[in-house]
């Protein structure tokens, strides 16, 4: 069941967030969309409903509300959605994170195939 209004890309982007108390932390943002993202947190993370400022790849700050929190992650919703152009720039300049796709596979040799030259 899809509950998000905007699709998210599994993308790892460097960033940081700060709270209203002035606490700052370096994070790796993931599941980035124009409307929000999630990131791992350690220690005293802001609770649900808190407002934070998020820096994405040295751009921003973007004001966001903490929508959910688990033991080691929080999900935020941007108060003002990212401009599609900015989102596309983040998406095109960073590498997709395939870590949830499983372990690298060992490929069996292809039988009956003749190697082809490309040049």
N, C-alpha and C positions, 0 to 999 in steps of 0.2 A: 504494500500500500504506500503510495507516494503522498507524504504530508507536506513537503516543501512546495512553496509557490514558484521558486526559481531553482533550476538545476544547479548542482554543485559539481565541481571538478575536483578529483583527488589530486591535490597540488600541494607541494610543500614550499612555502615562501618564508624567508626570514622576516621577523618582525619583533615588536615589543608592545607591551601594554602598560598603562599607568592607571592608577586608581585616583579617586578624589582626595585621598590622603597623601598623595605624592609618591606612593610605592610604585616602582618600575621594575619590570622583568623582561629579559630577552626570551623570546619564544619562537617556535616554528609553527606558523599558521597552516592549517590544512582544511580540506573541504571548503575552499573559498568559493563564494558566489557574490553576486552584486548585493545580496541582502545580509550576508553574515559569514561566519567561519567558526572553526573550533581550534583549540590549541591546548597542549599539555601545560599543567601548572604544578607547582610544588609549594608545599607549606601553606601559608595563610592566603588562600585565593579568595577573590571577592565572591560573595553569595549571589544567588539568583536575585534578579531585580536591581543589582548594582549597575551604576553607569561607569564605563571605563573609556579610555581613549586608546585606540589601536593604531600603531604605525605599521604599514605594510611595505616591506622592501624600501625603507627610507622615505616613504611617501605618507602624507597624512598630517596631522592626526585625524582619524575617523572616530567619531563618537559612537559608542555601541552600548547596548544593554545586555547584561548577562542573562540568558534565557534558561540555561540549565547548568548544573554542575554535578560531576561525579567525583570520585576520590582523586583522580589525577587529570581531569580534563574539564574545560568549560566551553560552552557554545554561546556565541554572541550574535546579536542581531543589530546591524548598523541602523542608527537613528535615521540617517539619510543614506539611501542606497548608493553604492559605488556607481559612478558613471560607466556605462558599458565600454567606452573607450579605455578607461583606466583598467577595468577588469580584463579586457582583451590583452592589454599590454602586460599585465601580471601573468596571464595564462600563456602568452607567447614567449615570455622571457624566462620562464622557470620550468624545471623538469618535472614531469608527472611522477608521482610517487606510486610505484607498483608494489610496495612492500606487502600489501594485503592480498596480493595475487598468488601467494604461495612461494615455495622454494623453486629455484631454477631447476629445470628438468634436464636430465641426461637424455640426449637424443640418440636413438638407435640409428646406425648407418642405413642409408637408403639403398636397398638392393636393386640391382638392374639399372642404375642411373649412371650415365656417362657424364663426367664433369664437362662443363661448357666454358669456353673462354669468353671473356667480356671485352677483350681488346684485340 
